[in-house]
Amino acid sequence: MSALPETDSGASASVPELAAIAASRPEFEQAPRIWSEVLVPELARRELDRRASINRAVRNSVIAALGVLVIFIALHIAGIMDGLAFNFPLMFFSMFVAVALFAGIAWARVFNMKSQTKQLILSAACTPLGFKYDTLHPNLEGVEDFKSLGGRLSDWMKYHNSGGGPKVQTPFGEFEALNGDRAPTPAYEILKAAGLFRGHSKSRFEDLITGERAGAKFALVEATLATSGKNSTTVFKGILVHIEYPERFLGRTLMARSGWWKRGRNAAGLKKVDLVSKELQRAFTVYSTDQVEARALLSPDRMERLIALERHFSGGKLRGVFEDGHMSLALEAGDQFEAGSIFKPLVDASRFTSALTELGLVCDLIDGFLTRDWVKGRL
């Protein structure tokens, strides 16, 4: 019975913010209608399942942990394994294993619900802009036990080995959604070739947003890059953005936050660029084969859009490559496009407004670099 008050409160609390976002750009004019007519009914329908799934996962976890604790205490009292109850590392490890075995499937269902909620909200936010969203997560719906999970994993492996896994269409071609060997955006290979990533051997991608704006095709994705082996380290976690324009740049320009990147063998033939703004000059290191184009390309107003993106996502070590007809950027940041916590009521307009805000920043970034004659009148 408590679902309705939480739904009404969550839905109404962010209405003014939603109205402001709807007025911020023409594409978002229908956002309030999408929220009230599409998202609210569906999120409300899922709310009872969310609570039940979390309660089941928590209950199973508590039962498993208490079961291990009781066993340790009983063994200690019986004198079978004297002092075992006070071997905290072993006890906690046993609890972890028990929870994983007894409650693992229940938690898998919770996080699958989180993934499906992201898919619903981000897809709805992308619709007014004509963009597409994909979590790139495997769908665990229908997995009820370890047997069904094993069967699903087996199917995924067969798909992967045969190249017949689920495919995702992007403006830059088709790729296998569950295959981390190939990035869903050209930005990864371009930035890697430019020496703007540290060495790594493992890659994982999620939260793919693709589309076209004023004739410019783009793809944005979250990436995690790491080394392998015993001392595996994450070398990059953040956002990759690739934007292709109908016209080519005259030169090749590389830029990065100062103090992080230095010109190396990947920057052969490039010369250091003195930016117009002294403040930006201190904040960024820029090399290019065309000094005039680089200064015009990285003007103060455009750089401010890049910094705004960096600031919103609480990111750092912004870096990018501008060449031919594309701009490829990387920004280190935590998880983005999460559409809110699965441990809070689903009917909360802030889930939708945060997605719209993030997509608006992507639009601002693209719009800021669309200043050539071919785009006039198209925005």
C-alpha positions as CSV (number, residue, x, y, z in Angstrom):
1,M,0.0,0.0,0.0
2,S,3.0,2.3,0.4
3,A,3.8,2.3,-3.3
4,L,1.4,5.1,-4.3
5,P,2.7,7.8,-1.9
6,E,6.3,7.0,-3.0
7,T,5.3,7.1,-6.6
8,D,3.4,10.4,-6.3
9,S,6.2,12.0,-4.3
10,G,8.9,10.9,-6.6
11,A,7.0,11.8,-9.8
12,S,6.1,15.3,-8.6
13,A,9.3,16.3,-6.9
14,S,11.2,16.9,-10.1
15,V,8.4,18.2,-12.3
16,P,9.7,21.8,-12.3
17,E,13.2,20.6,-13.4
18,L,11.6,18.5,-16.1
19,A,9.7,21.5,-17.4
20,A,12.9,23.6,-17.4
21,I,14.7,20.9,-19.4
22,A,11.8,20.7,-21.9
23,A,12.0,24.4,-22.5
24,S,15.8,24.3,-22.9
25,R,15.8,22.9,-26.4
26,P,13.0,22.2,-29.0
27,E,13.8,18.5,-29.1
28,F,12.9,18.1,-25.5
29,E,9.5,19.7,-25.8
30,Q,7.7,16.4,-25.6
31,A,9.8,15.2,-22.5
32,P,7.0,15.8,-20.0
33,R,4.5,13.8,-22.1
34,I,7.0,10.9,-22.5
35,W,7.6,10.9,-18.7
36,S,3.9,10.9,-17.7
37,E,2.5,8.8,-20.5
38,V,5.3,6.3,-21.3
39,L,7.7,6.0,-18.3
40,V,5.5,6.5,-15.3
41,P,3.0,3.7,-16.1
42,E,5.8,1.2,-17.0
43,L,8.1,2.1,-14.0
44,A,5.1,1.9,-11.7
45,R,4.3,-1.6,-13.1
46,R,7.9,-2.7,-12.4
47,E,8.0,-1.2,-8.8
48,L,6.5,-4.2,-7.0
49,D,8.9,-6.6,-8.8
50,R,11.8,-4.4,-7.8
51,R,10.9,-4.5,-4.1
52,A,10.2,-8.2,-4.2
53,S,13.5,-9.0,-6.0
54,I,15.5,-6.9,-3.6
55,N,13.8,-8.4,-0.5
56,R,14.4,-11.9,-1.8
57,A,18.1,-11.2,-2.5
58,V,18.6,-9.6,1.0
59,R,16.7,-12.4,2.7
60,N,18.7,-15.1,1.0
61,S,22.0,-13.3,1.8
62,V,21.1,-12.9,5.5
63,I,20.1,-16.6,5.7
64,A,23.3,-17.7,4.1
65,A,25.5,-15.5,6.3
66,L,23.7,-16.5,9.5
67,G,23.9,-20.2,8.5
68,V,27.7,-20.0,8.2
69,L,27.9,-18.1,11.5
70,V,25.8,-20.8,13.3
71,I,28.0,-23.6,11.8
72,F,31.2,-21.9,13.0
73,I,29.8,-21.3,16.5
74,A,28.5,-24.9,16.7
75,L,31.9,-26.3,15.7
76,H,33.6,-24.1,18.2
77,I,31.2,-25.2,21.1
78,A,31.6,-28.8,20.1
79,G,35.4,-28.4,20.3
80,I,35.7,-29.9,16.8
81,M,37.6,-26.9,15.5
82,D,38.6,-24.9,18.6
83,G,39.0,-21.2,17.9
84,L,37.4,-21.5,14.5
85,A,34.6,-19.1,15.4
86,F,37.2,-16.4,15.9
87,N,39.0,-17.0,12.7
88,F,37.4,-13.9,11.1
89,P,39.1,-14.0,7.6
90,L,38.0,-17.6,7.1
91,M,34.5,-17.0,8.5
92,F,33.9,-13.9,6.3
93,F,35.3,-15.8,3.2
94,S,32.9,-18.7,4.0
95,M,30.0,-16.2,4.3
96,F,30.9,-14.7,0.9
97,V,30.9,-18.1,-0.7
98,A,27.6,-19.1,0.9
99,V,25.9,-15.8,-0.1
100,A,27.2,-16.2,-3.7
101,L,25.8,-19.8,-3.9
102,F,22.6,-19.2,-2.0
103,A,21.7,-15.7,-3.1
104,G,23.7,-15.2,-6.3
105,I,20.8,-15.8,-8.7
106,A,18.5,-13.5,-6.7
107,W,21.1,-10.7,-6.9
108,A,21.6,-11.4,-10.6
109,R,17.8,-10.8,-11.1
110,V,18.2,-7.5,-9.2
111,F,21.0,-6.2,-11.4
112,N,19.2,-7.4,-14.5
113,M,16.3,-5.3,-13.5
114,K,18.6,-2.4,-13.1
115,S,20.0,-2.9,-16.6
116,Q,16.5,-3.2,-18.1
117,T,15.4,0.0,-16.3
118,K,18.4,1.8,-17.7
119,Q,17.5,0.5,-21.2
120,L,13.9,1.8,-20.8
121,I,14.8,5.3,-19.4
122,L,17.8,6.0,-21.7
123,S,15.9,4.8,-24.8
124,A,13.0,7.1,-23.9
125,A,15.4,10.0,-23.4
126,C,17.1,9.3,-26.7
127,T,13.8,9.2,-28.7
128,P,13.2,13.0,-29.0
129,L,16.7,13.4,-30.4
130,G,16.5,10.4,-32.8
131,F,19.3,8.6,-31.0
132,K,19.6,5.0,-30.0
133,Y,20.7,3.5,-26.7
134,D,21.9,0.0,-25.7
135,T,23.3,-1.1,-22.3
136,L,25.4,-3.8,-24.1
137,H,24.5,-6.0,-21.1
138,P,23.5,-9.6,-21.4
139,N,19.8,-10.1,-20.7
140,L,19.4,-12.4,-17.7
141,E,15.6,-12.5,-17.8
142,G,14.3,-16.0,-17.2
143,V,17.4,-17.2,-15.3
144,E,16.0,-18.8,-12.1
145,D,18.8,-21.1,-11.0
146,F,22.4,-22.1,-11.7
147,K,21.2,-24.7,-14.2
148,S,19.4,-22.1,-16.4
149,L,22.3,-19.6,-15.9
150,G,24.8,-22.3,-17.1
151,G,22.6,-22.9,-20.1
152,R,22.5,-19.2,-20.9
153,L,26.3,-18.9,-20.6
154,S,26.7,-22.0,-22.8
155,D,24.5,-20.4,-25.5
156,W,26.5,-17.1,-25.3
157,M,29.8,-19.0,-25.8
158,K,28.4,-20.8,-28.8
159,Y,27.2,-17.5,-30.3
160,H,30.5,-15.9,-29.6
161,N,32.6,-18.7,-31.1
162,S,30.4,-18.9,-34.2
163,G,30.2,-15.1,-34.6
164,G,26.4,-15.4,-34.4
165,G,25.8,-13.5,-31.2
166,P,23.4,-10.6,-30.8
167,K,24.4,-7.7,-33.1
168,V,24.2,-4.0,-32.5
169,Q,23.9,-1.6,-35.5
170,T,25.8,1.6,-35.2
171,P,26.5,4.4,-37.8
172,F,30.0,2.9,-38.1
173,G,29.0,-0.7,-38.8
174,E,27.7,-3.8,-37.0
175,F,29.4,-5.4,-34.1
176,E,28.7,-8.2,-31.6
177,A,27.3,-6.8,-28.4
178,L,28.9,-9.3,-26.0
179,N,32.3,-9.3,-27.7
180,G,34.7,-7.0,-25.8
181,D,37.4,-7.6,-28.5
182,R,36.0,-5.0,-30.8
183,A,34.9,-1.5,-29.8
184,P,31.5,-0.2,-30.9
185,T,33.1,3.1,-31.9
186,P,36.2,4.0,-34.0
187,A,37.3,6.3,-31.2
188,Y,39.0,3.5,-29.4
189,E,41.3,2.5,-32.2
190,I,42.1,6.1,-33.1
191,L,43.0,7.2,-29.6
192,K,45.0,4.0,-29.1
193,A,47.0,4.5,-32.2
194,A,47.7,8.1,-31.1
195,G,49.2,6.9,-27.9
196,L,46.5,8.4,-25.7
197,F,45.8,5.2,-23.8
198,R,48.3,3.4,-21.5
199,G,49.1,-0.2,-22.5
200,H,46.3,-2.7,-21.8
201,S,45.1,-6.2,-22.9
202,K,41.5,-6.3,-21.8
203,S,38.6,-4.0,-22.8
204,R,34.9,-3.8,-21.9
205,F,32.2,-1.5,-23.3
206,E,28.7,-0.6,-22.1
207,D,26.1,2.2,-22.4
208,L,26.3,2.8,-26.1
209,I,24.6,5.9,-27.5
210,T,24.6,6.4,-31.3
211,G,22.9,8.7,-33.8
212,E,23.2,11.6,-36.1
213,R,22.9,15.3,-35.5
214,A,22.8,17.9,-38.3
215,G,24.5,15.4,-40.7
216,A,27.2,14.4,-38.2
217,K,27.2,10.7,-37.2
218,F,28.4,9.9,-33.7
219,A,28.9,7.1,-31.1
220,L,29.4,7.5,-27.4
221,V,30.3,4.5,-25.1
222,E,31.6,3.8,-21.7
223,A,34.9,1.9,-21.7
224,T,37.0,0.0,-19.2
225,L,40.6,-0.9,-20.2
226,A,42.8,-3.0,-18.1
227,T,46.0,-5.1,-18.0
228,S,46.0,-8.8,-17.5
229,G,47.7,-11.1,-15.1
230,K,48.1,-11.3,-11.3
231,N,48.5,-7.6,-10.9
232,S,45.8,-6.6,-13.3
233,T,45.2,-2.8,-13.3
234,T,42.5,-0.6,-14.8
235,V,44.3,1.9,-17.0
236,F,41.2,3.7,-18.2
237,K,37.6,4.0,-17.2
238,G,35.4,6.6,-18.8
239,I,33.7,7.8,-21.9
240,L,34.7,7.6,-25.5
241,V,33.1,9.9,-28.1
242,H,33.5,9.7,-31.9
243,I,31.9,12.3,-34.2
244,E,32.2,12.2,-38.0
245,Y,31.6,15.3,-40.1
246,P,30.7,15.5,-43.9
247,E,33.8,17.7,-44.4
248,R,37.5,16.9,-43.6
249,F,39.9,18.8,-41.4
250,L,42.9,20.1,-43.2
251,G,45.4,18.9,-40.6
252,R,45.9,16.5,-37.7
253,T,45.5,17.8,-34.1
254,L,46.1,16.1,-30.8
255,M,45.2,17.6,-27.5
256,A,45.3,16.5,-23.8
257,R,45.2,17.9,-20.3
258,S,48.6,19.4,-19.5
259,G,50.8,17.4,-17.2
260,W,49.5,14.0,-18.3
261,W,50.5,13.6,-22.0
262,K,53.7,14.5,-23.7
263,R,54.6,14.4,-27.4
264,G,56.0,11.0,-28.4
265,R,56.5,8.9,-31.4
266,N,52.8,8.9,-32.1
267,A,53.0,12.7,-32.6
268,A,55.7,12.7,-35.3
269,G,55.3,15.7,-37.6
270,L,53.2,17.6,-35.1
271,K,54.2,21.0,-33.7
272,K,53.1,22.5,-30.4
273,V,50.2,24.9,-30.7
274,D,49.9,28.2,-28.7
275,L,46.2,28.6,-27.9
276,V,44.5,32.0,-28.0
277,S,43.6,31.9,-24.3
278,K,46.6,31.8,-21.9
279,E,44.4,30.0,-19.3
280,L,43.6,27.2,-21.8
281,Q,47.3,27.2,-22.8
282,R,48.2,26.3,-19.3
283,A,45.4,23.7,-19.0
284,F,45.9,21.8,-22.2
285,T,48.8,20.5,-24.4
286,V,48.0,20.7,-28.1
287,Y,50.1,19.5,-31.1
288,S,49.0,19.9,-34.8
289,T,50.2,19.8,-38.4
290,D,48.1,22.9,-39.0
291,Q,48.6,25.7,-36.5
292,V,45.9,28.0,-37.9
293,E,43.3,25.3,-38.0
294,A,44.1,24.0,-34.6
295,R,43.7,27.5,-33.0
296,A,40.4,28.0,-34.8
297,L,39.2,24.5,-34.0
298,L,40.1,24.8,-30.3
299,S,38.7,28.2,-29.7
300,P,37.8,29.3,-26.2
301,D,34.1,28.8,-26.6
302,R,34.6,25.2,-28.0
303,M,37.1,24.4,-25.3
304,E,34.5,25.5,-22.7
305,R,32.1,23.0,-24.1
306,L,34.7,20.3,-23.6
307,I,35.4,21.4,-20.1
308,A,31.6,21.6,-19.4
309,L,31.4,17.9,-20.4
310,E,34.4,17.1,-18.2
311,R,32.9,19.0,-15.3
312,H,29.5,17.4,-15.5
313,F,30.8,13.9,-15.6
314,S,33.4,14.7,-12.8
315,G,36.0,13.4,-15.2
316,G,39.6,14.2,-15.9
317,K,42.5,13.6,-18.3
318,L,40.4,14.8,-21.3
319,R,42.2,14.0,-24.5
320,G,41.3,13.9,-28.2
321,V,42.3,13.6,-31.9
322,F,41.0,15.8,-34.7
323,E,41.8,14.6,-38.2
324,D,40.3,13.8,-41.6
325,G,36.5,14.2,-40.9
326,H,36.3,13.1,-37.3
327,M,36.8,14.2,-33.7
328,S,37.6,11.4,-31.2
329,L,37.6,12.1,-27.4
330,A,38.3,10.2,-24.2
331,L,37.3,11.4,-20.8
332,E,38.1,9.5,-17.6
333,A,35.0,9.3,-15.3
334,G,33.0,7.0,-13.1
335,D,29.9,5.1,-14.2
336,Q,27.6,7.4,-16.2
337,F,24.1,7.0,-17.7
338,E,23.0,4.9,-14.7
339,A,19.4,6.3,-14.6
340,G,19.3,6.2,-10.8
341,S,19.8,3.5,-8.1
342,I,17.8,0.2,-8.2
343,F,17.5,0.5,-4.4
344,K,15.2,3.5,-4.7
345,P,11.6,3.8,-6.0
346,L,11.6,3.6,-9.8
347,V,9.0,6.4,-10.4
348,D,11.3,9.3,-9.8
349,A,11.5,12.0,-12.5
350,S,15.2,12.7,-11.6
351,R,16.0,9.4,-13.4
352,F,14.7,10.9,-16.6
353,T,15.9,14.4,-16.2
354,S,19.5,13.3,-15.5
355,A,19.5,11.3,-18.7
356,L,18.1,14.3,-20.7
357,T,20.8,16.6,-19.1
358,E,23.6,14.2,-20.1
359,L,22.3,13.9,-23.6
360,G,21.9,17.7,-23.9
361,L,25.6,18.0,-23.1
362,V,26.5,15.6,-25.9
363,C,24.3,17.7,-28.2
364,D,26.1,20.9,-27.0
365,L,29.4,19.4,-27.7
366,I,28.5,18.3,-31.2
367,D,26.8,21.6,-32.0
368,G,29.8,23.6,-30.8
369,F,32.0,22.1,-33.5
370,L,29.4,22.3,-36.3
371,T,30.3,25.8,-37.6
372,R,31.1,25.1,-41.2
373,D,28.8,26.3,-44.0
374,W,27.3,22.9,-44.6
375,V,25.5,22.9,-41.3
376,K,23.9,26.4,-41.4
377,G,20.2,26.2,-40.9
378,R,20.2,22.5,-39.9
379,L,20.2,23.0,-36.2
